[in-house]
Amino acid sequence: MLSIGILIFDDVEILDFSGPYEVFSTAARVYARLATAQTLFRCFLIADEMRPIRTRGGMKVLPDCVLLPSADIDVLIVPGGDVSEVLDNPAVINWIRTQARDATITASVCTGAFLLAKAGLLDGLHATTHWQDQDDMRASFPAVTVRQDAPWIDCGKVVTSAGIAAGIDMSLHLVERLAGRQLANATAKQMEYRWNTHGTDNSAQTADSGLYFAA
């Protein structure tokens, strides 16, 4: 079972975290239809305090756990939204940096890329973010090559996506990387989602295509 830890914070964009959560939880549900009925992905929400988190749209969400030094996270997803406050929270930035060392993949959605950049995870890499924030990211983090021509960019251990709904496309790509194209396609079909597969994949990593078999 792979653990999918999703960071949340005040003013987080709702679809930035709920989109990836839906992709991985749906993929787990589709995978569980196999005779083995094994759990493939476990999703959970993480915040710096155990309290209701106020999203950018006003929804309040309760995290599953707080920032833990020894958190067992295979895939860390950092969503965006209004990140101006959390960018100045050294505890969160240091936690992202520490977790990225051991996580198989650290990914961002939308302006979550600013948090990865602040943690030094994007230096020397190609990355993307919401179209409206790309110029700001170039100015703020000159060591990052910010691109606007792909919904997501996979650099191996670090993956970034463009704004909001592009996080769903990126998450389906991560399902493909971790469990194969067939499960990713079946997940998109289950969600009735038209998956944009035309991202930039520099990871040179593919999953065992025999991991998932459609019933």
N, C-alpha and C positions, 0 to 999 in steps of 0.2 A: 504494500500500500504506500502511495506517495502522498505526502502532506503538502497542501497548498495553503500557505499563509498569506493573507491579504491584509495589508495595513490600512487602517482607517483613522481619520482625524477630523476635527471640526472644519467645515466648509469643503469636505470631500465631495466630488461629483458623484451622484448616485450611480449612474450607469458605469462609471469607471471601475467601481468595485463589484457592483451587482452583476454586471455583464460577465466578467471572468468567473465569478462564483457560479453563475448559472451554467456556463459552458462546462466547467469541471464537474459540477454536481450532476449535470445531465449525462456527461460522458461516463461517470461512475454508475449511474442508473442503467444506461444502455449496456455497459460492460457486464453488469450484474445479471443480465438476462441469460448469460451463459450458464451451462449446467453446473459449472463450478461455483457460481454465485459469489465470486470473490469481490471484495471492495478494492477498487483501483485507486481512487482519489479520495482524500478527506480534506474538506475545505474548512477553514476557520478564520475569523476576523480578529485582528490584533490592534490594540490602541495603547497609548501611553498611560491611560488611567481606566479603571473599571467603572465607567459611568456612561450614560447615554451620549453618543456622539451626534452632534448636530450637522447634518449634511448641508450642502450648498442649497438644495431645494427645500430645506426645512424639515425633512424627515429625520427622526431620531432613531439611531441604531445602537444596540447594545453589543459591545465586543465579546468574544469568547474568552479572551485572555489579555493580559497586559504584556508589555515588552519584557521578555525573559532572556537573560544572558545565554541560556543553554537551549533556546527554543529549537525544536526538531522540525526544520523546514526544508523540504526538498525544492519547492518552488516558492520564491517570495515575489509577490506582486505588489507594486507600489502605485496606487492610483493618483489621479490629479484632482483638479478643482482649483480653489483659491489656496495656493500653497505658501502665500507670503508669511503667514504666522509659523507654520511648521518648518519652513526653511531656516528660521532662527531658533529652532529647538535643538540644541546640540545632543541631547539624549536620544532623540529620534534619529538624527543623522548618523551618529556614532553606532546606533543599533543596526541601522541599514548596512553600514559598512562592515560591521562584525558578522552579521548574518550572511552577507554575500560571500564571505570567504568559504563557508561550508556548504551553502546551498548549491544545488545542481544548476539552477537557473534563477537569476534575478531579473524581473521584468517590470516595466513601467507602462502606464497608460496615460496619454495626454501629458499634462504638466507634471506628472509624477517623475518625468525625466529630469526635471530640475532638482529633485531630491537625490536622484542617483548621481547627477553631476556634482552636486554639493558634497556628496560622499566620496567623490573622486573615482567613481566606477566607470565613467564614460570618457575619461581622458584618453585621447588618441584613437577613439572609436567613432564610427558613423552612428548617428542617432536621429530620432525624429520626435516630434511633439505636436501639439495642436497647431494648426496653421497660423492662428492668430498670435502665437507666442514664439514662433521660430526666430524672428529677428531679435527678440529679447534674450533668447537662449544663446544665440550667437554672440551677442555683446557681453553677456554675463559669464559665459564659459567658452573662451576662445580655443581651448584645447580640444573641444568637441567639434566634429564635422556634422553640422545640422543639415539634414536633407529633407526635401519636401516632396519627393517623387515616389514615396512608398507608404502604404498603410502601416507597415511594421518592418523593423530591421532586426535581424537575428545575427548577433556577433558571437554566438556560442554561449558563454556563461551569462551574457547580458543581452537582453532583448528589449527594445523600445517600440512603442506604437504611437500613432498619431491620435487625434482627439476622439474621446468618448466612445462611439460605436466601433472605432478601429480596434479597441481593446478586445472586442469579441472576435474579430478576425485573427488577432494575434494569439488569443487563447486557444482557438481552434488549431492554429499552427502548432502551438505547444503540445496540444493533445496528439497531433500527428507525430511530432518529434518524440514524444514519450511513449506512445502506444500504437502508432501506425496510422496511415491514411484512411484505412477502412473505418476505424472507430471515429476519426475526426469527421468523415463524411456522414456517418450514421448519426453522430451527435448533431451536426448542422441540420440534417433532415428532421430529426426529432424536434428540434427547436423551430423548424420551419424558417430557417435563416439562410439567406443567400450569401454564402461565404466568399469573401474576396481573398483569393489565395495569392494575389500578385504582390507579395512583399519581397523583401530582399533577404535571402538566406545565405549567410556567410559561415554558418555553423559547421558545415560538412559532417553533420551528425543525423542519422536516420534511425528510426526505431525498427525493431524486428517486425516485418510485415505480417508474420504469423501470430502475433500476440492476440489479435482480435479476429474472430470469424463471425460474420453475420449469421443469424439463425435462419 
